[in-house]
Amino acid sequence: MTAEQQRLEGTAPSAALSVVSRMEREGTLDELADLLSLVQMAKKALTDQMVVSMVRRVEGLAAAATDPALTGLVNRLPGALRAAEAEAARAAPAGLVGLLRQLRDPQVQRGLTFVLALAKHLAPAESGHAGDGAAGVN
């Protein structure tokens, strides 16, 4: 071992002791000990089943977050919201005739078809309803 290595090895414990002393003065050493106790309690409380369950949930979230249909919808949503907000600000309040006029627009028809299909698949299943598990929107 060279003289330089010996000198560095001698200063390492001194530097560590200095850091620990500063942490003690500032109260962070107690906070660190409390945090480590909390981690230890959490580690003891978690069962293998709980860890496996959490991992499965994270996997499900990751799969959903990378689903091309979902990411495409999420990417279109901010622009659609801004456009709808601007269009609604310019439009006069629509009555029944205005609503019927809007229903002739192919984009409105596609949007309503999508929203109704989404509502069908999001609705809780009716008790005793056989079929695909969706409530009765046809």
Secondary structure by P-SEA (a helix, b strand, c coil): ccaaaaaaaaaaaaaaaaaaaaaaaaaaaaaaaaaaaaaaaaaaaccaaaaaaaaaaaaaaaaaaacaaaaaaaaaaaaaaaaaaaaaaacccccaaaaaaaaacaaaaaaaaaaaaaaaaacccccccccccccccc
